[in-house]
Amino acid sequence: MERTLIDTNILVYFADKEDPARHEMARAVIKTIEKNPSRYVIAQQCLREFGNVMISKKMPAVEINAYIQEFTFAFSDILLESIDGLQRAIVSSRDDGIEFFDALLAHTAIDRGVSTIYTENTKDFGKIPGIKAINPFV
């Protein structure tokens, strides 16, 4: 079964209601995940990024932690980066001009057998061989 990684921006839109249209689309993505949790994964990096973004949006820590707990239970697997993936991400970032944390997320996914990512940022992820980037908001 092919698994799909959910990028941070979808988690942020799920929790943040500033953009009602994207919030509703992110809710629909999360509902899809709940129906078939073994098909979808997140990376620990996404949880870190989510926390950082929501801190900058002034969300109370108790709410951020509740969302992180919810995401932890909703997904079948939380991917951790490897040293090899980190090193390949450095090369991708330096040689291909890909934002470092996007490259790290992509190489983490590849290392764990995940070849598809749902993200709003298809430009950078689309540059990495082995990753199919799909924008669920279009």
N, C-alpha and C positions, 0 to 999 in steps of 0.2 A: 504494500500500500504506500502510495506517495504521500509524504507529509509536507505541510506548508508552515513556514515560519511567519508569525505575525509581528510586524515591525512596531516600534514604539509609537509612531504617529497614530496608529489605530487605537492603541491603549489610551493615549492622551485625548483623542476626540471622544472616546467612550466616556471618559470621566469629566471632560470639560464641555460645558454647554454654551460657550461663547459663540460657536458656529452651529446653530441648530440643525442645519442640513447635514453637515459632516457628523455631528453627534448621532443623529438618527441612523446614518449609514454605518457608523462604527457599532452602534447597538445591534444592527442587523448582522454584521459580521460576527460579533460575539455570540449572538443567538445561534448562528450556524455552527460555531465551535461547540457550543453546549450540546448540540444534537449529535455530533460526531467528534468527541474530544481526542480520540486516538489519532486523528488525521492532522491535528494542529499542534504546533509547539511555539514556545517563546524561548528567548535566550535570557540568561541572567542579566546580561548587558541591557536588555530592553527594560527590565525592572529597575535597574540603576538609572537609566536615562529617564524613565517615567517619573521616578522620584525627584530627580533633578529638575525636570520641566515643571512639575506640579509645585515644587518649592518656589520656583521663580514666579509662578502664577499665584502665589500666596495661599495655596490650599493648606488648611490645617494639617499638621503631621498625623493626627489620628485618622483623618480621612484618607490621606495618602497611604498609610499603612493598611487601612481596611481594603482599599483597592488592590494593593499588592497581595494581600491575603486572598482576595477573590480571584485574582489572576492565577495565583499559585494553585488553587484548587480547580480552576476551569481547564487548565491545560494538562495534557497527559505527560508532557516532558518539558523540562527546563534545561536548555542546552548551556554547557559551560565551554569556554574557549580553551584551546590547547596551545602549547608553546609553538608547535608547528604552524597552526593557524595564525597566531600572532605574528610570526615571522613572515608568513606569506602576505598578511595584511600590510605590513610595513612596506614590502616590495610593491604591492598594488598601489598603495598610497603614494609612494615616491615616484614610481615609474609611470603610473597610469593616471595620476592626478585625482584619485578617488579619495574622498574624505576618509580619514583614518578609521573612525568608528563604524562607518558603513562597510569598509573593507573588512574590518574585524568581524562584524556580524555576518557578512557573507561567507567568509572563510570558516567561521564557527559552524554555520549551517552545512556547508559542503563537507566538513570533517565528520558531521553527524548524519550524513546521508540525506540531507534535506536540500532539494534543488529548486524549490519555489518559495518566493517570499511575497506576502501581501504588504504593499507599501505605497505611500504616495510618492516616494522618491524613486521612480523607475529609471531616471537618468543615470545615477551613479551605480545602482545595483545592476543595471543592464550592461555595464561595461565589464562585468566579472564573468568569465567563462564558467559555466556550470550552474549559474543562477538564472532562473526565469523570474523576473519582477513583474508583478501584476498590481495595478492600481484598482482596488475595489470601489473607488469613489467615482469611476467614470462609467 
